[in-house]
Amino acid sequence: MHVHVHCSHGEAKFWLEPDTELAENYGLRGREIQTALQLIEEHENEIRDAWRRHFGG
């Protein structure tokens, strides 16, 4: 399970399992990565629910 984060100058992919962590980064700066990680952790249940609705399981 993973989530993609996009902005005007780049994107990143974060794994949600087994722990939330950066998988790939294409242009986001350190502070943007930290902000994205914080938002993912704050909304983890919503993201997981949306993942399951979209992909099943």
N, C-alpha and C positions, 0 to 999 in steps of 0.2 A: 504494500500500500504506500502510495507516495502522492505528493502534491507539487504542482508547478506554480512558481511565482513569477509574474511578468511585470516589467516596467518599461518606460520609453527607451532605455539604453541597455537592457539586458534581461536575463531570466535566470532562474535557479530551480533546481529540483531538490526536494527534501523527502527523505524516507520517513515514514511514520512508524514503521515496525522494523526491528524490535524496539528501537528508541527513535525519537525525532532527531534527525541529523541531516546535515547538508550532504547531498549526493553529488551534485554537479552545479557549477556556477559559470555563467557566461555573461560577465560584465557588471554584476552587482558589486557594490563597494561593501567593505566590512560592516559599516553601520547599517546599511540596507539589509544585509544578511541577518544581523542581530534583530532588527525590527521585524523582518519577516518571520524569523524563528519565534519571537515573542508572540506575534499574532497567531501563528499556527498553534502554539501551545495554548493560548487563550481560547481558541475556537476548535480545539482538537475534536471534541465530540460531534460538533456540527459537520466538520470536514469528513470524519469517518462515516457519519450517517449519509452524507451526500455521495461519498464513494460507493457505499453499499447499494444505494438506490440506483446509481448509474451503472455500476459494473456487476451488481448482484452479489450475493454472499453475505 
